[in-house]
């Protein structure tokens, strides 16, 4: 019985060290953020499909408004690309970027692929929003990921 107690205590200590390691080193860092602006009028097919989705209230992504869209010349797409570095020895799973909307933003396109960031690696993620043509590109970005099933979130801002 004494040996079982010793083994159990050693397993508890090993578990605590493992969880402590996760919280102390489980950091994914943002190395760079870039944005590309494209006028919606230059992509009429995509804009019309999105306008139809907004009108039918069946947006594939995150809709920020339910008001019908006007002419494509009044809108633009911003695509934010975030370079992330996983500094841990554990893979970051279900990594995604969400843009915090501002007044004038219409929707964020869905990214249906499940992303993972391998241990000790660097990777790029992107998020595209449709917004008013007169809006600036300054936005807050929320990057969420899981390590060992535990959720983590990074809040950062793009500002130019």
Buried (B, 14 or more C-beta within 10 A) or exposed (E): EEEEEEEEEEEEEEEEEEEEEBEEEBBBEBEEBEBEEEBBBEBEEBBEEBBEBBEEEEBEBBBBBEEEBEEBEEBBBBBBBBBBBBBBEBBBBBBBBBBEBBEBBBBBBEBEEEBBBEEEEBBEBBBBBBBBBEBEBEBBBBBBBBBEEEEBEBEBEBEE
